[in-house]
Amino acid sequence: MNARCIVFCSVMTCLVGAMLGLGLAEINRGSHETERHIQYAIVGAAGGLLVGAAQEALRQKAHQELE
């Protein structure tokens, strides 16, 4: 497996997850806590990192099985 590709895809989905987390924080801004945006961004980034790594690892494993 290509570790560089897995890391790149993980970082890209991490950024997307952080942006989605910030978007959700803006939608749910009923409470005026300033830390809420940071918490949503961190959770979104962590979720994106895990999903991106898993997705790319599975894609590469399937590609290796075809060869």
CORRAKA-V688947 format. One line per field, one symbol per residue. psi: psi as a letter, one per 40 degrees, with the letter a starting at -180 (. if undefined). A space follows every 50 residues. Layout:
psi: ???
This chain:
psi: ihdddddddddddddddddddddddddffdifhdeddddddddddddddd dddddddddddddddd.
